[in-house]
Amino acid sequence: MDTQNPFYGSIALEAEEVAEAHGLGLFVANSHLRDGKEEYYLSQFEQQRVRGVLVTPSGADLDQHRATAHRGTPVVLVDSVDPEEGFCTIVVDDHYGGYLAVDHLIGLGRTRILVVGGPPHFRQVGRRHAGALAAAEGRGVELAYLEAPDMTILAGRAIGEQILRTMSPIPDAIFAMNDLLATGLLQALVMNRGVRVPENIALIGYDDIDFCANAIVPISSVRQPSAELGRRAVELLEAEIDDGRTHEHVSVVLKPVLVVRQSTAGTAATQG
């Protein structure tokens, strides 16, 4: 996982609490979503004979994860995964989350919606985009897509500056695929005195990290149940450890919820 994103930090904190209640210690390794670092830490944990591993995969290649599990160290896949044979998995329904975000914007009367995503190897990106497209289908709105090089505040700020510099007309709503992107976008937009949020551009993010409620314009977001992700992931791992060879793998899908704040409050867009 990438604990620089507060969403993953929240998962880790809850997992730590639950692990402690089970008499276990939790070691956290930050892969920065890089395959090489993830493989290194998997190898290190296996050498240290840990009881099990929770992993947010950095990519689609799960060969080392399968090898680790085959050698006797249970592996549970957390977020950014499809159901995978040979693993317990726990995810949030990103397709539904993307639908919630764009359906909300359309319900406010927004008709020129920009979706700001991230690198295509992030599985969440494709799912959230598909959900956004499903929400817009047949509803008479323009839905454009812009790929950010990464999903950080700096990338969001650069995208915001690009929108203001190159797009005419500017979108009247933006769905950012995580709250870090949304935060950077908000910074770029509010620094331009000719654009107001939400009057000119409604903005919604994804994850509902703590910062959203305290931003200069509180940011609407699609909340992922990070605490439940962490808790259920540890429970899945404990069950697999206890069951041993008789364990049957399960896939758990959780639902996100819409959290509306000032960045999308209002009805139809107005010209500033």
N, C-alpha and C positions, 0 to 999 in steps of 0.2 A: 504494500500500500504506500501511499504518499501522504505522510502525516503533516506535510506543509499545508494540505487542505484540511481545514478544521472539521469537515465532515468525517474524514477518516480518523482524526484524532478522537472524535466523539465515540466512534465505534470501538476504538482501542480502550478508551477509559471504561466503558461499560463492560467490555470483555474482561478487563482486569478485575473489576469489582466481582463479577460472577465467578471468575476463576479463583479468586481469593476465598469466596464463600465455599468453594469445593475443595479448599485446601491446596490449591495449585498456585504456582507463580506464573506470571506472564512476561515473556521477553518480546519486545517490539523492535522490529527491523524495518527500516525505511528503504524501499527499493527505488524511490523516485520514479517508479513506473518504468524502470530499465530492466530488460531481460537478464543482462549479465549480473547485476546486483541481486536480482531475485534468485537466480540459480546459485549464486555464492551463498546467500543466507540459507537457502534450503539445504545445501550441503553442510553448512556449519551446524545447523540445528540437528540434522540427522546424526552428525558425528558426536554431538553432545547428548545424544540419546534422549531427546525430549519425548514426552508422552504423545504429543500430536502437534499439528501445525495448522493454523488458520492463514489462508493466503487470499489476497486480492490479486489475481493474475494480471501481469502487465501486458500480456498479449494472448493470442489464441493457441500458442504452442504449449501443450501441457505434458510433454514427454517426460521431463524431469519430475514433475509432480506425480505422474503415474509410477515412475521408477521408485520414488520415495515411498509411496503408499505400498507398492508391491514388496518392498523390503521390510515392511512391518510398521512404518510410522504413519498413523492415520493423518489424512489431509482433508480439510474441509475448505471448499471454495466459497469466498464471501464477496458478493457484488461483482458486477462486470462479467457474468458468466451465463451460459445456457446450461440446462440440465446436462450433466456429463456422466456417462457410464463409468462406474468405479469410484464415484465421489458423492458425498453429501454436498449439496449446494444451498445457499441462501441468497436471494436477490430481492430487489425492489422492482416492481413492474414499471420499467422506464417508458414503455410504449404508452401506458395509461397516464404517466406523468407528463409526457409531451403533449398528449391530448388535453389534459387538464389546463395546461398553460395557455395553449392557443385558443381553446374553447372560451376561456375566461376573457382573453383579449378581444375576441370576436363579439362576445356578449356585451362588451363595453362600447361597441360601435367602431372598433378599429378595422380598417380595411387594407392597409399597406403594412404587412407584418414582416419583419426581418427576423429570421432564426440565426443565431450566432452559435456555431458548433465548435468542435475541436478536431484534433487529428483523427482520421478515420479508423485507426486501429483500436481506438477506444470503443468497445462494443456498446456502451451506453449511448454514444453519439448517434449511431444508426437507429437505435430503438426510439430515442426521444424525437429524432427527426421524423421517423415513420408515424409516430403518434401525432406530431404536429400536422403532418400532411393529412392524416385521417380526419382531424378536427376541421381542417379548412376545406375539405373536399365538398364541392357543390354548394358552397355558401357565399360565392361571389366576392371573395377577397383575394388579394395578391399575397402570395407567400414566397418570399425570396430566402436564399440560404447563403451564408458567408462562413467560411471555415477559418477559424483562428489557428495559429501555429501551435499554441498550447493553451491551457485553460487556467490562466493566471490573471491577476489584477492588471499587470503591465500589458498583457495581450489585450485585455478588454479595453484599456485606455487607448491603445493604438487603434483598435477597431473603431472605437467611438470617434476618434479624430478623423479616421478615414471616411466614416459615414458623413460627417459634417462637411468634409472637404470635397467629396466626389459624388455624393448621391443627390439627385434633384428630380423629383421632390424627395425629401427625407422620409423614412418610414414613420408611420404614426404609432407604431408599437414594435418592441423588440423582446424576443424570448431568448435569453441567454442560458446556455445549457449547464452552467453552474453559477454559484453565487460569486465566485471570484471574478469571473468574466463580467457579471452584472455590476459588481462594485467598480471595476475599472471603467465600464461603459458609463455608469452614473457620474464618475469623476469627470470624464471627458465632456459629458453633456452639460453638467451644471457649470463648468468653467466657461461655456459659451453662453453669454448672456441673452442671446437671441433664441435659445431653446429652453423650454420649461418641461419638467417632469412632474406630473403626468400630462399636463395640458397639451403639449405638442407631441411628446413621445411617452407612451406608457411603457414601463419596463418591468419584466418579471424574470426572476432567476430560478435556480434549482438547487435544492439541498436544505435550504433554510438554516444556514449557519447562524450563530448568535449575532454576528455583526449586522445582519439584515434589519433587525428591529431598531438598531441604534444608528443607522446611516443618516447622513444629512437629510436625505429623503428616504424614510423607511421603505425597504424593498420588499415587494410581494415575491413570494417564492413557492415552489413546490416542495413541501417538506418530506424528506425521507426519514423513516423511523430508525435513525442511527442507533439509538440505545437498544431497540429491539433486535436490530441486526447483530450487535455485539453479543447480547445475551443469548439469543437463539443459536448463534454460531458456536459458542462455548458448549451449550447444551447438546448440540449435534455431535460435537467432538467427544464429549464425555460419554454419550451413548455408544458411539463407535468403539471407544476404548473399552468400555464395560462389556459390550456384546462380543467383542473379538471376532472370530470367524463366522459367527452366526448373524452378524450385523447385516441389515438390509438398508441400502442407501436411499435417502429421501431428498427431494428437492422442495424447498420452501420458497414461496413467492409472497412478498408483503406488498401492501398498497400504499402509495404516497397520498398526501392530502394537500389541498390548495390553501395557502395562507395569504390573505389579501391585506396589503398595507397601502401606504400613501402613493407609492410609485405607479399604481394602476388605478387609484381611486378616481371616480368621475364617470362620465358617459362618453359622448363622442369627442373626438379630437378637435381642438380649436387652433386657430392660427394666431401665433404671438406677434 
